[in-house]
Amino acid sequence: MKNDHQDELVLQVEDMLGEVFRFQALLEEGKRGHHILFKPEMIRMTFEHPHEELTELLENQIDEINRVINESFDYASLEDKQNFFASQPKNLQKALVYGYFQLIDSQMTPAEKTLH
């Protein structure tokens, strides 16, 4: 029985590491300008709001953002992840998108950044 528990734990760790790797790959695509984690409408909706408002949303919803990101690991396809994120309340959607872009921005070197 103990061996079954260890095998299950190893599988859980492998699944988690796989999700982390996939998330990192999505961030790398984002650095190239391919924002495939969110639907374009969500991104547009987010950036209709001022930076200060988005920063406040992000700071106030960090626990919810972590919860939603962790739950998104349960969805296998990118489309299912997009739909899951799009099903969240509007303010949480904006916080997710803004946080994603802040994360990408913080990982980029000045040479990688393109002003739009």
Summary of the structure (lengths in Angstrom):
residues: 116
radius of gyration: 16.2
end to end distance: 57.5
largest distance: 57.5
contacts: 269
relative contact order: 0.13
helix: 76%
strand: 0%
